Amino acid sequence: MKGIHQLAKHLEISIGTVSRALNGRPDVSPETRRRVLEAAEQFGYVANQSGRSLRKGATNVVGLMIESSKESIDNSDNFFSGLTGGLQTVLTRHNLDLIMLPCPNDEDPLEYLKRMVARRLVDAMIISATQRVDPRIDLLIKAHIPFVALGRSTSGGSHIWIDLDFEGVAHSAVDRLVARGHRRIAITAPNSDINLGYVFVDAYRAALERHGLAFDPSLIIRAPSSESGGYQAASTLLTLEPRPSAIILIYEMMAIGLYQRLAEAGIIPGKDMAVIGFREAPRSKFLQPALTCYRLSLHDLGMELAETLLALMPEHAQTYGDHARNRIWPLELVPGKSDDFQQSS
């Protein structure tokens, strides 16, 4: 059997209904969609996607732009694989494909995105690693391309973003450590202009002020967001005088390198120094003592990103309109043993 006309005739329903069912439109009943998809598979019907895309001026593809550097790859530890699982769960309902757009670390992200936009590779975008001032946002607004930013920025006009609750992590971690007697608390921060670093440092400073503690810039240790960055941060930590009694990490993979360097110096987390990590990651589960850190569902975050993006796409806005809002994504504290050490007064 060839063509949508024959498929509609076989099912005794209109061509329009068949088309809407094949395209995952919400105005088709689940039973009708099931019948259409089963018949299409049975008779070997394959839609002419290139012709359809030309007629609609659409690609049926969503792009996820990520950094492609050794540092970002080392730090990912399944972050984006977990995220894309959730994204695809939602996008496949509507016959939308997801492609990764890895920007090399030696290329300007704006120039890379300009090239992707010029080639019309995707209908909509998710951008990550948002900078304090991120011209990609202005570009996408000007190009009228629906997009969601994974992370906040000071750039652009009205746009939708979802970000992790870095403020909540900073405040709850400082509160936890202060309650255990710590007064000299260090943190790690990105050595780049990524906006999450500004958000985290500002929240850390505010948390200290709530407890009447002075802000000391020397306690902000800037290092790469990777295992080697954690090793570097611990090396810096050991040179500080007086040495901080606790440290809060901003990236999940840093804990592994930090543990290694502290062990080399004969310092045991949870016994000689309190350590609070950022995200619970697969490899960090093997650290001893168990790392106190934070947990989130990457799959659920991916689903929310996809549904938020669909809310901004004209074909799906009616179904997902209530998702068109900015959102802070919560993280849950997972107590371990790495911050058991209590500072004596």
C-alpha atoms as a printed R data frame, in Angstrom:
    type eleno elety resid chain resno       x      y      z
1   ATOM     1    CA   MET     A     1   0.000  0.000  0.000
2   ATOM     2    CA   LYS     A     2   1.365  3.438 -0.875
3   ATOM     3    CA   GLY     A     3   0.495  6.889  0.359
4   ATOM     4    CA   ILE     A     4  -1.677  8.474  2.970
5   ATOM     5    CA   HIS     A     5  -4.703  8.431  0.646
6   ATOM     6    CA   GLN     A     6  -4.710  4.637  0.485
7   ATOM     7    CA   LEU     A     7  -4.178  4.402  4.240
8   ATOM     8    CA   ALA     A     8  -7.173  6.650  4.881
9   ATOM     9    CA   LYS     A     9  -9.311  4.645  2.447
10  ATOM    10    CA   HIS     A    10  -8.386  1.379  4.152
11  ATOM    11    CA   LEU     A    11  -9.297  2.759  7.580
12  ATOM    12    CA   GLU     A    12 -12.406  4.530  6.237
13  ATOM    13    CA   ILE     A    13 -11.456  7.801  7.911
14  ATOM    14    CA   SER     A    14 -10.442 11.146  6.469
15  ATOM    15    CA   ILE     A    15  -6.972 11.955  5.191
16  ATOM    16    CA   GLY     A    16  -6.830 14.831  7.660
17  ATOM    17    CA   THR     A    17  -7.487 12.529 10.605
18  ATOM    18    CA   VAL     A    18  -4.800 10.105  9.441
19  ATOM    19    CA   SER     A    19  -2.343 12.969  9.048
20  ATOM    20    CA   ARG     A    20  -3.072 14.350 12.506
21  ATOM    21    CA   ALA     A    21  -2.743 10.907 14.078
22  ATOM    22    CA   LEU     A    22   0.609 10.286 12.382
23  ATOM    23    CA   ASN     A    23   1.861 13.672 13.546
24  ATOM    24    CA   GLY     A    24   0.844 13.112 17.171
25  ATOM    25    CA   ARG     A    25  -1.699 15.933 17.225
26  ATOM    26    CA   PRO     A    26  -3.715 16.136 20.454
27  ATOM    27    CA   ASP     A    27  -7.100 16.457 18.689
28  ATOM    28    CA   VAL     A    28  -7.139 12.750 17.760
29  ATOM    29    CA   SER     A    29  -8.509 10.149 20.145
30  ATOM    30    CA   PRO     A    30  -6.064  7.545 21.520
31  ATOM    31    CA   GLU     A    31  -8.076  4.750 19.884
32  ATOM    32    CA   THR     A    32  -7.959  6.402 16.437
33  ATOM    33    CA   ARG     A    33  -4.243  7.092 16.803
34  ATOM    34    CA   ARG     A    34  -3.666  3.454 17.725
35  ATOM    35    CA   ARG     A    35  -5.602  2.222 14.686
36  ATOM    36    CA   VAL     A    36  -3.719  4.545 12.344
37  ATOM    37    CA   LEU     A    37  -0.292  3.623 13.679
38  ATOM    38    CA   GLU     A    38  -1.031 -0.092 13.607
39  ATOM    39    CA   ALA     A    39  -2.310  0.130 10.032
40  ATOM    40    CA   ALA     A    40   0.682  2.201  8.955
41  ATOM    41    CA   GLU     A    41   3.030 -0.402 10.395
42  ATOM    42    CA   GLN     A    42   1.055 -3.307  8.934
43  ATOM    43    CA   PHE     A    43   1.095 -1.913  5.398
44  ATOM    44    CA   GLY     A    44   4.597 -0.457  5.525
45  ATOM    45    CA   TYR     A    45   3.519  3.157  5.204
46  ATOM    46    CA   VAL     A    46   6.405  5.584  5.669
47  ATOM    47    CA   ALA     A    47   5.700  9.296  5.562
48  ATOM    48    CA   ASN     A    48   7.707 11.441  3.194
49  ATOM    49    CA   GLN     A    49   9.298 13.516  5.904
50  ATOM    50    CA   SER     A    50  11.362 15.685  3.597
51  ATOM    51    CA   GLY     A    51   8.351 16.625  1.526
52  ATOM    52    CA   ARG     A    52   6.274 17.256  4.616
53  ATOM    53    CA   SER     A    53   8.995 19.419  6.116
54  ATOM    54    CA   LEU     A    54   9.228 21.487  2.966
55  ATOM    55    CA   ARG     A    55   5.468 22.011  2.866
56  ATOM    56    CA   LYS     A    56   5.248 22.921  6.535
57  ATOM    57    CA   GLY     A    57   8.537 24.794  6.679
58  ATOM    58    CA   ALA     A    58   9.433 22.544  9.616
59  ATOM    59    CA   THR     A    59  11.946 19.814 10.405
60  ATOM    60    CA   ASN     A    60  10.162 18.030 13.283
61  ATOM    61    CA   VAL     A    61  13.510 18.164 15.091
62  ATOM    62    CA   VAL     A    62  14.400 19.725 18.441
63  ATOM    63    CA   GLY     A    63  18.012 20.633 19.197
64  ATOM    64    CA   LEU     A    64  19.836 20.437 22.535
65  ATOM    65    CA   MET     A    65  22.948 22.606 22.489
66  ATOM    66    CA   ILE     A    66  25.669 21.534 24.925
67  ATOM    67    CA   GLU     A    67  29.310 22.319 25.566
68  ATOM    68    CA   SER     A    68  31.729 19.853 24.007
69  ATOM    69    CA   SER     A    69  34.912 20.196 26.015
70  ATOM    70    CA   LYS     A    70  36.964 17.688 27.975
71  ATOM    71    CA   GLU     A    71  35.860 19.458 31.136
72  ATOM    72    CA   SER     A    72  32.161 19.247 30.341
73  ATOM    73    CA   ILE     A    73  32.446 15.608 29.255
74  ATOM    74    CA   ASP     A    74  34.357 14.681 32.429
75  ATOM    75    CA   ASN     A    75  31.770 16.462 34.553
76  ATOM    76    CA   SER     A    76  28.673 15.132 32.804
77  ATOM    77    CA   ASP     A    77  28.634 11.691 34.502
78  ATOM    78    CA   ASN     A    78  25.412 10.797 32.713
79  ATOM    79    CA   PHE     A    79  23.818 14.218 33.294
80  ATOM    80    CA   PHE     A    80  22.805 14.703 29.679
81  ATOM    81    CA   SER     A    81  22.012 11.035 29.059
82  ATOM    82    CA   GLY     A    82  19.569 11.167 31.976
83  ATOM    83    CA   LEU     A    83  18.185 14.452 30.733
84  ATOM    84    CA   THR     A    84  17.709 13.279 27.138
85  ATOM    85    CA   GLY     A    85  15.841 10.204 28.339
86  ATOM    86    CA   GLY     A    86  13.168 12.471 29.792
87  ATOM    87    CA   LEU     A    87  13.192 14.765 26.767
88  ATOM    88    CA   GLN     A    88  12.628 11.898 24.362
89  ATOM    89    CA   THR     A    89   9.849 10.412 26.468
90  ATOM    90    CA   VAL     A    90   7.801 13.532 25.735
91  ATOM    91    CA   LEU     A    91   9.014 14.421 22.237
92  ATOM    92    CA   THR     A    92   8.354 10.969 20.786
93  ATOM    93    CA   ARG     A    93   4.659 11.348 21.674
94  ATOM    94    CA   HIS     A    94   4.543 13.959 18.930
95  ATOM    95    CA   ASN     A    95   6.903 12.338 16.402
96  ATOM    96    CA   LEU     A    96   9.587 14.907 17.186
97  ATOM    97    CA   ASP     A    97  13.240 13.911 17.064
98  ATOM    98    CA   LEU     A    98  15.969 15.166 19.378
99  ATOM    99    CA   ILE     A    99  19.474 15.939 18.173
100 ATOM   100    CA   MET     A   100  22.481 16.945 20.248
101 ATOM   101    CA   LEU     A   101  24.337 20.028 19.072
102 ATOM   102    CA   PRO     A   102  27.776 19.875 20.738
103 ATOM   103    CA   CYS     A   103  29.619 23.179 20.498
104 ATOM   104    CA   PRO     A   104  33.423 22.672 20.510
105 ATOM   105    CA   ASN     A   105  35.215 24.459 23.320
106 ATOM   106    CA   ASP     A   106  37.431 26.304 20.834
107 ATOM   107    CA   GLU     A   107  34.461 27.889 19.053
108 ATOM   108    CA   ASP     A   108  32.355 30.866 20.093
109 ATOM   109    CA   PRO     A   109  28.936 29.451 21.149
110 ATOM   110    CA   LEU     A   110  27.185 32.370 19.460
111 ATOM   111    CA   GLU     A   111  28.888 31.751 16.119
112 ATOM   112    CA   TYR     A   112  28.135 28.045 16.391
113 ATOM   113    CA   LEU     A   113  24.462 28.749 17.047
114 ATOM   114    CA   LYS     A   114  24.302 31.269 14.197
115 ATOM   115    CA   ARG     A   115  25.419 28.503 11.854
116 ATOM   116    CA   MET     A   116  22.806 26.074 13.178
117 ATOM   117    CA   VAL     A   117  20.069 28.704 12.820
118 ATOM   118    CA   ALA     A   118  21.143 29.586  9.276
119 ATOM   119    CA   ARG     A   119  20.950 25.925  8.257
120 ATOM   120    CA   ARG     A   120  17.433 25.582  9.714
121 ATOM   121    CA   LEU     A   121  18.359 22.289 11.345
122 ATOM   122    CA   VAL     A   122  15.714 22.428 14.065
123 ATOM   123    CA   ASP     A   123  12.269 23.809 14.821
124 ATOM   124    CA   ALA     A   124  13.056 24.607 18.455
125 ATOM   125    CA   MET     A   125  16.012 24.691 20.822
126 ATOM   126    CA   ILE     A   126  17.132 23.986 24.353
127 ATOM   127    CA   ILE     A   127  20.340 25.786 25.278
128 ATOM   128    CA   SER     A   128  22.455 24.891 28.291
129 ATOM   129    CA   ALA     A   129  25.458 26.334 30.135
130 ATOM   130    CA   THR     A   130  23.917 29.807 30.024
131 ATOM   131    CA   GLN     A   131  26.346 32.643 30.573
132 ATOM   132    CA   ARG     A   132  25.876 35.696 32.773
133 ATOM   133    CA   VAL     A   133  25.396 37.672 29.550
134 ATOM   134    CA   ASP     A   134  24.398 35.199 26.835
135 ATOM   135    CA   PRO     A   135  23.930 36.604 23.317
136 ATOM   136    CA   ARG     A   136  22.497 33.273 22.142
137 ATOM   137    CA   ILE     A   137  19.268 34.251 23.864
138 ATOM   138    CA   ASP     A   138  19.022 37.500 21.910
139 ATOM   139    CA   LEU     A   139  19.764 35.621 18.680
140 ATOM   140    CA   LEU     A   140  16.984 33.067 19.208
141 ATOM   141    CA   ILE     A   141  14.480 35.757 20.171
142 ATOM   142    CA   LYS     A   142  15.335 37.745 17.039
143 ATOM   143    CA   ALA     A   143  15.136 34.627 14.856
144 ATOM   144    CA   HIS     A   144  11.684 33.743 16.316
145 ATOM   145    CA   ILE     A   145  12.850 30.244 17.196
146 ATOM   146    CA   PRO     A   146  11.056 28.718 20.204
147 ATOM   147    CA   PHE     A   147  13.572 27.888 22.911
148 ATOM   148    CA   VAL     A   148  14.029 27.125 26.581
149 ATOM   149    CA   ALA     A   149  17.190 28.002 28.488
150 ATOM   150    CA   LEU     A   150  18.493 25.429 30.941
151 ATOM   151    CA   GLY     A   151  19.811 28.061 33.315
152 ATOM   152    CA   ARG     A   152  19.127 31.716 33.982
153 ATOM   153    CA   SER     A   153  20.850 34.701 32.382
154 ATOM   154    CA   THR     A   154  20.688 38.478 32.512
155 ATOM   155    CA   SER     A   155  20.409 38.572 28.714
156 ATOM   156    CA   GLY     A   156  17.473 38.810 26.394
157 ATOM   157    CA   GLY     A   157  13.946 40.037 26.629
158 ATOM   158    CA   SER     A   158  11.116 37.859 27.831
159 ATOM   159    CA   HIS     A   159  12.137 34.215 27.552
160 ATOM   160    CA   ILE     A   160  11.479 30.971 29.409
161 ATOM   161    CA   TRP     A   161  14.057 29.176 31.517
162 ATOM   162    CA   ILE     A   162  14.360 26.292 33.958
163 ATOM   163    CA   ASP     A   163  17.232 26.300 36.426
164 ATOM   164    CA   LEU     A   164  18.436 24.156 39.304
165 ATOM   165    CA   ASP     A   165  17.901 25.517 42.804
166 ATOM   166    CA   PHE     A   166  21.465 26.674 43.420
167 ATOM   167    CA   GLU     A   167  20.219 29.159 46.022
168 ATOM   168    CA   GLY     A   168  18.493 26.392 47.958
169 ATOM   169    CA   VAL     A   169  21.626 24.244 47.909
170 ATOM   170    CA   ALA     A   170  23.851 27.093 49.110
171 ATOM   171    CA   HIS     A   171  21.507 28.120 51.935
172 ATOM   172    CA   SER     A   172  20.746 24.617 53.204
173 ATOM   173    CA   ALA     A   173  24.407 23.541 53.038
174 ATOM   174    CA   VAL     A   174  25.601 26.625 54.948
175 ATOM   175    CA   ASP     A   175  22.803 26.173 57.504
176 ATOM   176    CA   ARG     A   176  23.789 22.535 58.014
177 ATOM   177    CA   LEU     A   177  27.457 23.343 58.507
178 ATOM   178    CA   VAL     A   178  26.889 26.343 60.782
179 ATOM   179    CA   ALA     A   179  24.649 24.172 62.971
180 ATOM   180    CA   ARG     A   180  27.658 21.861 63.377
181 ATOM   181    CA   GLY     A   181  29.902 24.634 64.553
182 ATOM   182    CA   HIS     A   182  31.639 25.582 61.310
183 ATOM   183    CA   ARG     A   183  32.456 29.235 60.828
184 ATOM   184    CA   ARG     A   184  35.100 29.143 58.117
185 ATOM   185    CA   ILE     A   185  33.324 27.505 55.163
186 ATOM   186    CA   ALA     A   186  34.829 27.393 51.673
187 ATOM   187    CA   ILE     A   187  32.983 26.809 48.414
188 ATOM   188    CA   THR     A   188  34.005 25.959 44.873
189 ATOM   189    CA   ALA     A   189  32.823 28.050 41.944
190 ATOM   190    CA   PRO     A   190  33.218 27.781 38.160
191 ATOM   191    CA   ASN     A   191  36.278 29.363 36.572
192 ATOM   192    CA   SER     A   192  34.100 30.592 33.706
193 ATOM   193    CA   ASP     A   193  31.355 33.165 33.142
194 ATOM   194    CA   ILE     A   194  28.572 30.605 33.448
195 ATOM   195    CA   ASN     A   195  25.709 32.217 35.343
196 ATOM   196    CA   LEU     A   196  25.180 29.451 37.873
197 ATOM   197    CA   GLY     A   197  28.464 30.478 39.475
198 ATOM   198    CA   TYR     A   198  27.177 33.983 40.155
199 ATOM   199    CA   VAL     A   199  23.884 32.637 41.517
200 ATOM   200    CA   PHE     A   200  25.667 30.172 43.811
201 ATOM   201    CA   VAL     A   201  28.194 32.660 45.170
202 ATOM   202    CA   ASP     A   202  25.520 35.308 45.815
203 ATOM   203    CA   ALA     A   203  23.390 32.787 47.716
204 ATOM   204    CA   TYR     A   204  26.407 31.573 49.725
205 ATOM   205    CA   ARG     A   205  27.191 35.156 50.696
206 ATOM   206    CA   ALA     A   206  23.577 35.800 51.734
207 ATOM   207    CA   ALA     A   207  23.541 32.602 53.815
208 ATOM   208    CA   LEU     A   208  26.681 33.658 55.667
209 ATOM   209    CA   GLU     A   209  25.188 37.077 56.375
210 ATOM   210    CA   ARG     A   210  22.056 35.458 57.830
211 ATOM   211    CA   HIS     A   211  24.319 33.754 60.376
212 ATOM   212    CA   GLY     A   212  26.362 36.866 61.088
213 ATOM   213    CA   LEU     A   213  29.470 35.448 59.388
214 ATOM   214    CA   ALA     A   214  31.854 37.632 57.405
215 ATOM   215    CA   PHE     A   215  32.228 36.992 53.678
216 ATOM   216    CA   ASP     A   216  35.841 36.159 52.776
217 ATOM   217    CA   PRO     A   217  36.560 36.137 49.005
218 ATOM   218    CA   SER     A   218  39.583 33.887 49.558
219 ATOM   219    CA   LEU     A   219  37.202 31.079 50.518
220 ATOM   220    CA   ILE     A   220  35.753 31.004 46.999
221 ATOM   221    CA   ILE     A   221  37.917 28.476 45.169
222 ATOM   222    CA   ARG     A   222  37.533 28.662 41.397
223 ATOM   223    CA   ALA     A   223  38.333 25.462 39.533
224 ATOM   224    CA   PRO     A   224  37.250 23.465 36.481
225 ATOM   225    CA   SER     A   225  33.961 21.602 36.789
226 ATOM   226    CA   SER     A   226  35.517 18.150 36.743
227 ATOM   227    CA   GLU     A   227  37.262 15.478 38.781
228 ATOM   228    CA   SER     A   228  40.607 17.159 38.157
229 ATOM   229    CA   GLY     A   229  39.010 20.440 39.203
230 ATOM   230    CA   GLY     A   230  38.133 18.876 42.556
231 ATOM   231    CA   TYR     A   231  41.752 17.788 42.982
232 ATOM   232    CA   GLN     A   232  42.877 21.330 42.155
233 ATOM   233    CA   ALA     A   233  40.352 22.833 44.570
234 ATOM   234    CA   ALA     A   234  41.566 20.611 47.408
235 ATOM   235    CA   SER     A   235  45.161 21.626 46.691
236 ATOM   236    CA   THR     A   236  44.162 25.286 46.991
237 ATOM   237    CA   LEU     A   237  42.136 24.556 50.118
238 ATOM   238    CA   LEU     A   238  45.197 23.098 51.831
239 ATOM   239    CA   THR     A   239  47.170 26.309 51.307
240 ATOM   240    CA   LEU     A   240  44.643 28.575 53.037
241 ATOM   241    CA   GLU     A   241  45.515 29.938 56.472
242 ATOM   242    CA   PRO     A   242  43.709 29.349 58.666
243 ATOM   243    CA   ARG     A   243  42.410 26.315 56.847
244 ATOM   244    CA   PRO     A   244  38.623 26.118 56.409
245 ATOM   245    CA   SER     A   245  36.932 23.378 58.397
246 ATOM   246    CA   ALA     A   246  34.312 22.722 55.681
247 ATOM   247    CA   ILE     A   247  33.789 22.998 51.937
248 ATOM   248    CA   ILE     A   248  30.721 22.986 49.675
249 ATOM   249    CA   LEU     A   249  31.162 21.789 46.081
250 ATOM   250    CA   ILE     A   250  29.272 23.147 43.064
251 ATOM   251    CA   TYR     A   251  29.787 20.219 40.647
252 ATOM   252    CA   GLU     A   252  29.184 16.535 41.258
253 ATOM   253    CA   MET     A   253  32.434 15.152 39.820
254 ATOM   254    CA   MET     A   254  34.611 17.452 41.914
255 ATOM   255    CA   ALA     A   255  34.082 15.285 44.988
256 ATOM   256    CA   ILE     A   256  36.115 12.432 43.515
257 ATOM   257    CA   GLY     A   257  39.209 14.551 42.894
258 ATOM   258    CA   LEU     A   258  38.796 16.366 46.197
259 ATOM   259    CA   TYR     A   259  38.666 13.098 48.149
260 ATOM   260    CA   GLN     A   260  41.826 11.906 46.390
261 ATOM   261    CA   ARG     A   261  43.832 15.036 47.182
262 ATOM   262    CA   LEU     A   262  42.663 15.149 50.801
263 ATOM   263    CA   ALA     A   263  43.646 11.497 51.228
264 ATOM   264    CA   GLU     A   264  47.129 12.281 49.932
265 ATOM   265    CA   ALA     A   265  47.380 14.960 52.636
266 ATOM   266    CA   GLY     A   266  46.136 12.566 55.313
267 ATOM   267    CA   ILE     A   267  42.830 14.400 55.756
268 ATOM   268    CA   ILE     A   268  39.676 12.319 56.078
269 ATOM   269    CA   PRO     A   269  36.328 13.843 55.024
270 ATOM   270    CA   GLY     A   270  33.808 13.613 57.829
271 ATOM   271    CA   LYS     A   271  36.559 13.270 60.401
272 ATOM   272    CA   ASP     A   272  39.062 16.066 59.758
273 ATOM   273    CA   MET     A   273  37.004 18.216 57.387
274 ATOM   274    CA   ALA     A   274  33.327 18.487 56.493
275 ATOM   275    CA   VAL     A   275  32.468 18.089 52.807
276 ATOM   276    CA   ILE     A   276  29.106 18.640 51.132
277 ATOM   277    CA   GLY     A   277  28.854 17.714 47.447
278 ATOM   278    CA   PHE     A   278  26.460 18.965 44.828
279 ATOM   279    CA   ARG     A   279  24.556 16.340 42.865
280 ATOM   280    CA   GLU     A   280  24.348 12.669 43.679
281 ATOM   281    CA   ALA     A   281  26.083 11.000 40.719
282 ATOM   282    CA   PRO     A   282  26.706  7.318 39.926
283 ATOM   283    CA   ARG     A   283  30.456  7.425 40.509
284 ATOM   284    CA   SER     A   284  30.206  9.447 43.714
285 ATOM   285    CA   LYS     A   285  28.137  6.671 45.291
286 ATOM   286    CA   PHE     A   286  31.353  4.689 45.809
287 ATOM   287    CA   LEU     A   287  33.093  7.381 47.850
288 ATOM   288    CA   GLN     A   288  33.942  6.576 51.458
289 ATOM   289    CA   PRO     A   289  32.793  8.084 53.691
290 ATOM   290    CA   ALA     A   290  29.458  8.434 51.926
291 ATOM   291    CA   LEU     A   291  29.068 11.887 50.430
292 ATOM   292    CA   THR     A   292  26.416 14.248 51.769
293 ATOM   293    CA   CYS     A   293  24.974 15.763 48.596
294 ATOM   294    CA   TYR     A   294  21.782 16.560 46.715
295 ATOM   295    CA   ARG     A   295  19.501 14.503 44.498
296 ATOM   296    CA   LEU     A   296  17.266 15.327 41.549
297 ATOM   297    CA   SER     A   297  15.484 13.303 38.898
298 ATOM   298    CA   LEU     A   298  17.152 14.071 35.571
299 ATOM   299    CA   HIS     A   299  14.434 12.141 33.753
300 ATOM   300    CA   ASP     A   300  11.707 14.309 35.291
301 ATOM   301    CA   LEU     A   301  13.717 17.452 34.570
302 ATOM   302    CA   GLY     A   302  14.056 16.355 30.944
303 ATOM   303    CA   MET     A   303  10.318 15.787 30.672
304 ATOM   304    CA   GLU     A   304   9.597 19.228 32.123
305 ATOM   305    CA   LEU     A   305  12.040 20.836 29.681
306 ATOM   306    CA   ALA     A   306  10.336 19.094 26.752
307 ATOM   307    CA   GLU     A   307   6.822 20.032 27.873
308 ATOM   308    CA   THR     A   308   7.920 23.622 28.466
309 ATOM   309    CA   LEU     A   309   9.409 23.790 24.983
310 ATOM   310    CA   LEU     A   310   6.254 22.332 23.432
311 ATOM   311    CA   ALA     A   311   4.262 25.062 25.183
312 ATOM   312    CA   LEU     A   312   6.204 27.583 23.098
313 ATOM   313    CA   MET     A   313   5.673 25.791 19.775
314 ATOM   314    CA   PRO     A   314   2.471 26.899 17.991
315 ATOM   315    CA   GLU     A   315   1.311 23.369 17.123
316 ATOM   316    CA   HIS     A   316   1.443 22.230 20.747
317 ATOM   317    CA   ALA     A   317   0.861 25.417 22.734
318 ATOM   318    CA   GLN     A   318  -2.795 24.665 23.435
319 ATOM   319    CA   THR     A   319  -1.970 21.320 25.036
320 ATOM   320    CA   TYR     A   320   1.066 22.401 27.062
321 ATOM   321    CA   GLY     A   321   0.320 26.081 27.661
322 ATOM   322    CA   ASP     A   322   0.440 25.814 31.454
323 ATOM   323    CA   HIS     A   323   4.130 24.841 31.215
324 ATOM   324    CA   ALA     A   324   5.128 28.183 29.658
325 ATOM   325    CA   ARG     A   325   6.683 29.596 32.812
326 ATOM   326    CA   ASN     A   326  10.051 30.008 34.473
327 ATOM   327    CA   ARG     A   327  10.861 27.424 37.080
328 ATOM   328    CA   ILE     A   328  13.446 26.682 39.782
329 ATOM   329    CA   TRP     A   329  13.999 22.919 39.932
330 ATOM   330    CA   PRO     A   330  14.338 21.612 43.502
331 ATOM   331    CA   LEU     A   331  17.052 19.309 44.828
332 ATOM   332    CA   GLU     A   332  16.717 17.012 47.826
333 ATOM   333    CA   LEU     A   333  19.434 16.681 50.459
334 ATOM   334    CA   VAL     A   334  20.846 13.148 50.788
335 ATOM   335    CA   PRO     A   335  22.677 12.951 54.143
336 ATOM   336    CA   GLY     A   336  25.922 11.004 54.157
337 ATOM   337    CA   LYS     A   337  28.921 10.819 56.464
338 ATOM   338    CA   SER     A   338  31.209 13.311 54.758
339 ATOM   339    CA   ASP     A   339  30.019 16.233 56.909
340 ATOM   340    CA   ASP     A   340  29.883 14.409 60.258
341 ATOM   341    CA   PHE     A   341  32.910 16.351 61.477
342 ATOM   342    CA   GLN     A   342  31.830 19.061 63.895
343 ATOM   343    CA   GLN     A   343  33.990 22.102 64.505
344 ATOM   344    CA   SER     A   344  34.736 22.661 68.182
345 ATOM   345    CA   SER     A   345  34.081 26.185 69.417
